[in-house]
Amino acid sequence: MSDLIPLSKPFFEDDELEEVKKVLDSGWVSQGPKVREFEDAVAKYIGVNHAIAVANCTSALHLANLCLGIVPGDAVLVGDYTFPATGHSVLYCGAKPVFVDINPGTYNIDPEKIEDKITEKTKAIIPVHTFGQPAEMESILKIARDHNLFVIEDAACALGARYQNRYAGTVGDIGCFSFHARKGITTGEGGMVVTNDSEIADRIRYLSVFGMKTAWDRTKNGVFTIPEFHDIGYNYKMSDITAAVGVAQIRKITKIIDRKRELANIWDEHLEEIGLIEKPFIDSRTNHIFQSYVALVDRKIDRNSLIQKMLSAGVQTQIGTYASHIQPVYRSADYCPNSLDIYNRAIALPMFYSLDESTIDKIAKILKRVIGELK
């Protein structure tokens, strides 16, 4: 329907087109100088030593696991309430994702449930900063230190979010970001791996381009060389065309975050009035960036019917994300009741930079009417 209010909408201006045109005019459209410019901009923004741009956050997570030595027979603890890319990245290494239940308020991994899942096979923890609110990193890091485990932050939704004044993705050993179309800033697809460890960074960059130096780096050397391949690498590199959009997007990240926080406050006020739907909980230790605005429907309401009726009324909504342990691909014996409950009740409401208060007012009236019909 042409008048559908979308769940999400990217925010682009003329400078994205200008940056892409620079790349097209240069003739160098694969991975090259614009990728490095984007990497440097992200590294500077969050205050980290190394940033490596890749094809998407899934490849970022895969490389993070690989470069920390995750191999078949290992186990990695994963916050259960997440898109399957998180668990898949562990499977790609031949290891086993072990799913840990969540705090039903924040939707993030519950530190109090982590230690019971640790065995001699456990090598790492992947906390997910769900929908842009950082997990309880202080507690998670203490557990990791006590048990000699790595920490990989799945910060796909959380570029610009902070936990106790530290940027999400910079607290653990490695952070992984997404630039998918629904994220705070987007390149359509794309990802980034960040770390302060030079050896890890070099290894990630090496494996992201088949296990060789990039064509741009070889060209800059001024000496003809033929690459040799000593390891199985991957074609996970980002192109300069993609990075050009990112260069423009990172300049406006602060105003995008500020606007979405304003919109979240407007949503909060409406949900408090509507009833039978609970606004998101905000951990006071964090700076939530609201990649998505995900509310919780009362158990009296069939969430799936609510989504369908909202769509019929011209408003796109969606589930929050997935309870990973019930997905058949994992054949998991883990039990995560909080995650399962949130999976069945969470609803993502429209949230994007160009959304205005009058449109939220309109959506809220429809939401109130539909909930009244379903209760």
Stockholm file with secondary structure:
# STOCKHOLM 1.0

chainA/1-375         MSDLIPLSKPFFEDDELEEVKKVLDSGWVSQGPKVREFEDAVAKYIGVNHAIAVANCTSALHLANLCLGIVPGDAVLVGDYTFPATGHSVLYCGAKPVFVDINPGTYNIDPEKIEDKITEKTKAIIPVHTFGQPAEMESILKIARDHNLFVIEDAACALGARYQNRYAGTVGDIGCFSFHARKGITTGEGGMVVTNDSEIADRIRYLSVFGMKTAWDRTKNGVFTIPEFHDIGYNYKMSDITAAVGVAQIRKITKIIDRKRELANIWDEHLEEIGLIEKPFIDSRTNHIFQSYVALVDRKIDRNSLIQKMLSAGVQTQIGTYASHIQPVYRSADYCPNSLDIYNRAIALPMFYSLDESTIDKIAKILKRVIGELK
#=GR chainA/1-375 SS CTTCBCSCCCCCCHHHHHHHHHHHHHTCCSSSHHHHHHHHHHHHHHTCSEEEEESCHHHHHHHHHHHTTCCTTCEEEEESBSCTHHHHHHHTTTCEEEEECBCTTTCSBCGGGTGGGCCTTEEEEECBCGGGCCCCHHHHHHHHHHTTCEEEEECTTCTTCEETTEETTSSSSEEEEECBTTSSSCCBSCEEEEESCHHHHHHHHHHHBTTSCCHHHHHHHCSCCCCCCCSCCCBCBCCHHHHHHHHHHHHTHHHHHHHHHHHHHHHHHHHHHHCSEECCCCCTTEECCCSSEEEEECTTSCHHHHHHHHHHTTBCCBCCCCBGGGSGGGCCCCCCHHHHHHHHHEEEECCCTTCCHHHHHHHHHHHHHHHHHHC
#=GC SS_cons         CTTCBCSCCCCCCHHHHHHHHHHHHHTCCSSSHHHHHHHHHHHHHHTCSEEEEESCHHHHHHHHHHHTTCCTTCEEEEESBSCTHHHHHHHTTTCEEEEECBCTTTCSBCGGGTGGGCCTTEEEEECBCGGGCCCCHHHHHHHHHHTTCEEEEECTTCTTCEETTEETTSSSSEEEEECBTTSSSCCBSCEEEEESCHHHHHHHHHHHBTTSCCHHHHHHHCSCCCCCCCSCCCBCBCCHHHHHHHHHHHHTHHHHHHHHHHHHHHHHHHHHHHCSEECCCCCTTEECCCSSEEEEECTTSCHHHHHHHHHHTTBCCBCCCCBGGGSGGGCCCCCCHHHHHHHHHEEEECCCTTCCHHHHHHHHHHHHHHHHHHC
//
